[in-house]
Amino acid sequence: MALQPNQFLGILKFYHKRNEEYLDQLFSGLFHCQTPETYRNSKMEGVSDRFESCVMSYRSHRNDPSIDLEINGCKLTDVLDATIHNGGQKDSWLHCWMSLRVPENETSLESLRDDIKKMKAHFGECFVFLPSGNIKELCKRVGEYSEKEFSCGEVSYDDDRDKWGRFCKSPSYAYQREYRFAFGECSPTEMDPYCFRCPEGFGDLLYKNPELKLESHDKKQVWIDFSE
């Protein structure tokens, strides 16, 4: 089947070899979701984001530069923690993947190659692939066994902080091409993950370290080989 430019192919999730058991747990049906605060406090490259799901976060324990807040003309000093969200948005537990689309031209092809290399460097060489046609069934199973309502979709990237939230982030993270699942509502300082299991698992929907390539129709030219 001929592919169309920007066609949505599915989503990828990368793991370090030492954490391959987490990949296997996903196959068995375990859905593990982290809180925004976990990412705000992380120091790991690619994971750390002080502004995850919010416009601004201040944490004294991170040794952030001190701030003063003013509410209705009253100045508040010695602030320990502060989180500002856009438009009434709240924090949710997050389960994050990388979206895969067909490059539109040579420039976007090179960009995709670079982004995949960066993702592997940050998160690991092992990966799982969920084809676009299987996302609906995965969501059906997740919806059946999750105690919390959820939404899912691709993340956009924008310099405008007034747009930042669960599904919009700074362009500095655009290489991650995120597709995420957001569950329920958690407090801004929540650190405990949300986990649940789908008894039938996802083994019939997912592909572990598959031979995945983007290539010409006659297979004479390989544009991207995910095993490299």
C-alpha positions as a Markdown table, in Angstrom:
| # | Residue | x | y | z |
|---|---|---|---|---|
| 1 | Met | 0.0 | 0.0 | 0.0 |
| 2 | Ala | 1.4 | 3.4 | -1.0 |
| 3 | Leu | 1.9 | 5.8 | 1.9 |
| 4 | Gln | 0.7 | 9.4 | 1.8 |
| 5 | Pro | 2.8 | 12.4 | 3.2 |
| 6 | Asn | 2.1 | 13.0 | 6.8 |
| 7 | Gln | 0.0 | 9.8 | 7.1 |
| 8 | Phe | -0.3 | 8.6 | 10.7 |
| 9 | Leu | 1.3 | 5.2 | 11.0 |
| 10 | Gly | 1.2 | 4.5 | 14.8 |
| 11 | Ile | 3.1 | 5.2 | 18.0 |
| 12 | Leu | 6.4 | 4.1 | 19.4 |
| 13 | Lys | 7.7 | 3.7 | 23.0 |
| 14 | Phe | 11.4 | 3.3 | 23.8 |
| 15 | Tyr | 13.1 | 1.4 | 26.6 |
| 16 | His | 16.6 | 0.9 | 27.8 |
| 17 | Lys | 17.8 | -2.7 | 27.6 |
| 18 | Arg | 18.1 | -2.8 | 31.4 |
| 19 | Asn | 14.4 | -1.8 | 31.7 |
| 20 | Glu | 13.1 | -4.3 | 29.1 |
| 21 | Glu | 10.9 | -5.9 | 31.7 |
| 22 | Tyr | 8.8 | -2.8 | 31.7 |
| 23 | Leu | 8.2 | -3.3 | 28.0 |
| 24 | Asp | 7.2 | -6.9 | 28.7 |
| 25 | Gln | 4.9 | -5.7 | 31.5 |
| 26 | Leu | 3.1 | -3.5 | 29.0 |
| 27 | Phe | 2.6 | -6.5 | 26.7 |
| 28 | Ser | 1.0 | -8.3 | 29.7 |
| 29 | Gly | -1.4 | -5.5 | 30.1 |
| 30 | Leu | 0.2 | -3.2 | 32.7 |
| 31 | Phe | -0.5 | 0.5 | 32.0 |
| 32 | His | 1.9 | 2.7 | 34.1 |
| 33 | Cys | 1.3 | 6.4 | 34.2 |
| 34 | Gln | 3.5 | 9.1 | 35.7 |
| 35 | Thr | 2.5 | 12.5 | 37.2 |
| 36 | Pro | 3.5 | 15.8 | 35.8 |
| 37 | Glu | 5.3 | 16.5 | 39.1 |
| 38 | Thr | 7.6 | 13.5 | 38.5 |
| 39 | Tyr | 8.8 | 15.1 | 35.3 |
| 40 | Arg | 9.1 | 18.5 | 36.9 |
| 41 | Asn | 11.4 | 17.1 | 39.5 |
| 42 | Ser | 13.4 | 14.7 | 37.2 |
| 43 | Lys | 17.0 | 15.5 | 36.3 |
| 44 | Met | 17.1 | 13.0 | 33.5 |
| 45 | Glu | 17.7 | 14.4 | 30.0 |
| 46 | Gly | 14.6 | 14.2 | 27.9 |
| 47 | Val | 12.4 | 13.4 | 31.0 |
| 48 | Ser | 13.0 | 16.6 | 33.0 |
| 49 | Asp | 10.5 | 19.5 | 32.3 |
| 50 | Arg | 9.9 | 22.1 | 35.0 |
| 51 | Phe | 6.9 | 23.3 | 33.0 |
| 52 | Glu | 5.2 | 19.9 | 32.3 |
| 53 | Ser | 1.5 | 20.5 | 31.9 |
| 54 | Cys | 1.7 | 24.1 | 33.2 |
| 55 | Val | 2.8 | 27.6 | 32.5 |
| 56 | Met | 5.1 | 27.9 | 35.4 |
| 57 | Ser | 6.1 | 25.8 | 38.4 |
| 58 | Tyr | 8.2 | 27.0 | 41.4 |
| 59 | Arg | 9.7 | 24.5 | 43.9 |
| 60 | Ser | 11.9 | 25.6 | 46.7 |
| 61 | His | 13.4 | 22.1 | 47.1 |
| 62 | Arg | 14.7 | 22.4 | 43.5 |
| 63 | Asn | 16.6 | 25.5 | 44.6 |
| 64 | Asp | 14.7 | 27.6 | 42.1 |
| 65 | Pro | 15.3 | 31.4 | 42.3 |
| 66 | Ser | 13.0 | 32.8 | 44.9 |
| 67 | Ile | 9.7 | 34.4 | 43.7 |
| 68 | Asp | 7.1 | 36.8 | 45.2 |
| 69 | Leu | 3.4 | 36.4 | 44.3 |
| 70 | Glu | 0.8 | 39.2 | 44.4 |
| 71 | Ile | -2.8 | 38.3 | 44.8 |
| 72 | Asn | -5.4 | 41.1 | 44.9 |
| 73 | Gly | -2.7 | 43.6 | 45.7 |
| 74 | Cys | -1.3 | 41.5 | 48.6 |
| 75 | Lys | 2.3 | 40.3 | 48.2 |
| 76 | Leu | 3.1 | 36.8 | 49.3 |
| 77 | Thr | 6.7 | 36.1 | 50.2 |
| 78 | Asp | 8.5 | 32.9 | 51.3 |
| 79 | Val | 6.6 | 30.9 | 48.8 |
| 80 | Leu | 7.5 | 27.2 | 49.0 |
| 81 | Asp | 5.6 | 25.8 | 46.0 |
| 82 | Ala | 3.6 | 27.4 | 43.2 |
| 83 | Thr | 2.0 | 25.9 | 40.0 |
| 84 | Ile | 0.2 | 28.0 | 37.4 |
| 85 | His | -2.0 | 26.3 | 34.8 |
| 86 | Asn | -3.7 | 27.7 | 31.7 |
| 87 | Gly | -7.5 | 28.2 | 31.4 |
| 88 | Gly | -8.6 | 26.0 | 34.2 |
| 89 | Gln | -6.5 | 23.0 | 33.1 |
| 90 | Lys | -5.5 | 20.5 | 35.8 |
| 91 | Asp | -2.7 | 17.9 | 36.1 |
| 92 | Ser | -3.4 | 14.3 | 35.0 |
| 93 | Trp | -1.4 | 11.1 | 35.1 |
| 94 | Leu | 0.4 | 10.6 | 31.8 |
| 95 | His | 1.4 | 7.7 | 29.7 |
| 96 | Cys | 3.6 | 8.9 | 26.8 |
| 97 | Trp | 4.6 | 7.6 | 23.4 |
| 98 | Met | 6.2 | 8.9 | 20.2 |
| 99 | Ser | 3.9 | 9.6 | 17.2 |
| 100 | Leu | 5.1 | 8.2 | 13.8 |
| 101 | Arg | 4.0 | 9.9 | 10.6 |
| 102 | Val | 5.3 | 9.6 | 7.0 |
| 103 | Pro | 7.7 | 12.5 | 6.3 |
| 104 | Glu | 6.4 | 15.0 | 3.8 |
| 105 | Asn | 9.8 | 15.8 | 2.2 |
| 106 | Glu | 13.6 | 15.3 | 2.5 |
| 107 | Thr | 13.8 | 17.9 | 5.2 |
| 108 | Ser | 11.2 | 16.3 | 7.4 |
| 109 | Leu | 12.8 | 12.9 | 6.7 |
| 110 | Glu | 16.1 | 14.1 | 8.0 |
| 111 | Ser | 14.3 | 15.6 | 11.0 |
| 112 | Leu | 12.6 | 12.3 | 11.8 |
| 113 | Arg | 15.9 | 10.4 | 11.6 |
| 114 | Asp | 17.5 | 12.9 | 14.0 |
| 115 | Asp | 14.6 | 12.7 | 16.4 |
| 116 | Ile | 14.6 | 8.9 | 16.5 |
| 117 | Lys | 18.3 | 8.9 | 17.3 |
| 118 | Lys | 17.8 | 11.4 | 20.1 |
| 119 | Met | 14.9 | 9.4 | 21.5 |
| 120 | Lys | 17.0 | 6.2 | 21.5 |
| 121 | Ala | 19.8 | 8.1 | 23.2 |
| 122 | His | 17.5 | 9.3 | 26.0 |
| 123 | Phe | 15.2 | 6.4 | 26.4 |
| 124 | Gly | 16.8 | 3.3 | 25.0 |
| 125 | Glu | 17.3 | 1.1 | 21.9 |
| 126 | Cys | 14.4 | -1.3 | 22.7 |
| 127 | Phe | 11.0 | -0.2 | 21.4 |
| 128 | Val | 7.4 | -1.3 | 21.0 |
| 129 | Phe | 5.3 | -0.3 | 18.1 |
| 130 | Leu | 1.5 | 0.1 | 18.1 |
| 131 | Pro | 0.1 | 0.5 | 14.6 |
| 132 | Ser | -2.5 | 3.2 | 14.1 |
| 133 | Gly | -5.2 | 0.6 | 13.3 |
| 134 | Asn | -4.8 | -1.0 | 16.7 |
| 135 | Ile | -5.1 | 2.2 | 18.8 |
| 136 | Lys | -8.9 | 2.1 | 18.9 |
| 137 | Glu | -8.8 | -1.4 | 20.4 |
| 138 | Leu | -6.2 | -0.5 | 22.9 |
| 139 | Cys | -8.2 | 2.5 | 24.0 |
| 140 | Lys | -11.3 | 0.2 | 24.3 |
| 141 | Arg | -9.5 | -2.1 | 26.7 |
| 142 | Val | -7.9 | 0.8 | 28.7 |
| 143 | Gly | -11.3 | 2.4 | 29.0 |
| 144 | Glu | -12.8 | -0.8 | 30.3 |
| 145 | Tyr | -10.3 | -1.3 | 33.1 |
| 146 | Ser | -9.1 | 2.2 | 34.1 |
| 147 | Glu | -10.9 | 3.6 | 37.1 |
| 148 | Lys | -10.2 | 7.1 | 35.8 |
| 149 | Glu | -11.5 | 8.7 | 32.6 |
| 150 | Phe | -8.8 | 9.4 | 30.0 |
| 151 | Ser | -8.2 | 11.3 | 26.8 |
| 152 | Cys | -5.4 | 10.7 | 24.2 |
| 153 | Gly | -3.9 | 12.4 | 21.2 |
| 154 | Glu | -0.8 | 14.0 | 19.7 |
| 155 | Val | 1.0 | 16.8 | 21.6 |
| 156 | Ser | 1.5 | 20.2 | 19.9 |
| 157 | Tyr | 4.5 | 22.4 | 20.4 |
| 158 | Asp | 4.3 | 26.2 | 20.7 |
| 159 | Asp | 6.4 | 29.1 | 22.0 |
| 160 | Asp | 3.3 | 30.7 | 23.4 |
| 161 | Arg | 3.1 | 29.7 | 27.1 |
| 162 | Asp | -0.6 | 30.6 | 27.2 |
| 163 | Lys | -1.2 | 27.4 | 25.2 |
| 164 | Trp | 0.9 | 25.0 | 27.4 |
| 165 | Gly | -0.9 | 22.2 | 29.2 |
| 166 | Arg | -1.3 | 18.4 | 29.0 |
| 167 | Phe | -1.3 | 18.4 | 25.2 |
| 168 | Cys | 0.9 | 21.4 | 24.4 |
| 169 | Lys | 4.5 | 21.9 | 25.3 |
| 170 | Ser | 7.6 | 24.0 | 24.6 |
| 171 | Pro | 9.2 | 23.5 | 21.1 |
| 172 | Ser | 12.3 | 22.4 | 22.9 |
| 173 | Tyr | 10.6 | 19.0 | 23.3 |
| 174 | Ala | 9.2 | 18.8 | 19.8 |
| 175 | Tyr | 11.7 | 16.1 | 18.9 |
| 176 | Gln | 9.7 | 13.7 | 21.1 |
| 177 | Arg | 6.7 | 14.0 | 18.8 |
| 178 | Glu | 4.5 | 12.9 | 21.7 |
| 179 | Tyr | 1.3 | 11.0 | 21.7 |
| 180 | Arg | 0.0 | 10.8 | 25.2 |
| 181 | Phe | -2.7 | 9.3 | 27.3 |
| 182 | Ala | -4.0 | 11.6 | 30.2 |
| 183 | Phe | -5.9 | 10.0 | 33.1 |
| 184 | Gly | -8.1 | 11.7 | 35.6 |
| 185 | Glu | -7.0 | 14.6 | 37.8 |
| 186 | Cys | -4.1 | 14.7 | 40.3 |
| 187 | Ser | -2.8 | 17.4 | 42.5 |
| 188 | Pro | 0.1 | 19.5 | 41.3 |
| 189 | Thr | 2.5 | 17.9 | 43.8 |
| 190 | Glu | 1.4 | 14.3 | 43.3 |
| 191 | Met | 4.3 | 11.9 | 42.8 |
| 192 | Asp | 2.6 | 8.5 | 43.1 |
| 193 | Pro | 2.0 | 6.8 | 39.7 |
| 194 | Tyr | -1.3 | 5.5 | 38.5 |
| 195 | Cys | -1.2 | 1.9 | 37.4 |
| 196 | Phe | -3.8 | -0.6 | 36.3 |
| 197 | Arg | -3.8 | -3.9 | 34.3 |
| 198 | Cys | -5.9 | -5.1 | 31.4 |
| 199 | Pro | -6.2 | -8.9 | 32.0 |
| 200 | Glu | -6.1 | -9.9 | 28.3 |
| 201 | Gly | -2.9 | -7.8 | 27.8 |
| 202 | Phe | -1.9 | -6.1 | 24.6 |
| 203 | Gly | 0.3 | -8.7 | 23.1 |
| 204 | Asp | -2.0 | -9.1 | 20.1 |
| 205 | Leu | -1.8 | -5.3 | 19.4 |
| 206 | Leu | 1.8 | -4.5 | 20.0 |
| 207 | Tyr | 5.1 | -5.4 | 18.2 |
| 208 | Lys | 8.3 | -5.7 | 20.3 |
| 209 | Asn | 11.5 | -4.6 | 18.5 |
| 210 | Pro | 9.9 | -5.3 | 15.1 |
| 211 | Glu | 11.8 | -5.1 | 11.7 |
| 212 | Leu | 10.3 | -1.7 | 11.0 |
| 213 | Lys | 11.4 | 0.3 | 8.0 |
| 214 | Leu | 10.2 | 3.2 | 5.9 |
| 215 | Glu | 11.3 | 2.4 | 2.3 |
| 216 | Ser | 10.4 | 2.9 | -1.3 |
| 217 | His | 7.6 | 1.0 | -2.8 |
| 218 | Asp | 10.0 | -1.2 | -4.8 |
| 219 | Lys | 12.1 | -1.7 | -1.6 |
| 220 | Lys | 15.3 | -0.6 | -3.3 |
| 221 | Gln | 15.7 | 2.5 | -1.1 |
| 222 | Val | 15.4 | 2.4 | 2.8 |
| 223 | Trp | 14.8 | 5.8 | 4.2 |
| 224 | Ile | 14.6 | 4.8 | 7.9 |
| 225 | Asp | 15.5 | 1.5 | 9.6 |
| 226 | Phe | 14.4 | 1.6 | 13.2 |
| 227 | Ser | 16.7 | -1.3 | 14.1 |
| 228 | Glu | 19.8 | 0.8 | 13.3 |
